[in-house]
Amino acid sequence: MFSENPKNSDIFSNSNSPLNEMIFQLMISAMLLIFGIIIFILGMVILLVDLKNYQATKRKF
């Protein structure tokens, strides 16, 4: 990973380097995790709103 001359290092410029592939996979995993958390939170909000509306209609009878 470390080379004697950083200017000659092609770790970040070479698209087939193992470090570049690992960073790309980590970025995709992090994005999917964030999307999953956002979808989970939206689902909980929708569930609570729906439950509130169900309880409100149940009391009218």
C-alpha positions, 0 to 999 in steps of 0.5 A: 500500500505504501510506496517509496515515491507517492507520485508513482503510486497508482493505488487510487488512479488504477481502477483495478487496485484492491484498495479501490475495489474495497472502498467502492464496496464499502461505499455501496454497503454504507449507502444501502445501510443508510437507505435501509434506515431511512425506509425503516423510519418512514415505515414506522412513521406511516405505521404510527399515523395509520394506527392513530387513524385506526384508533380514531375511527374505532372510537366513533362507533 
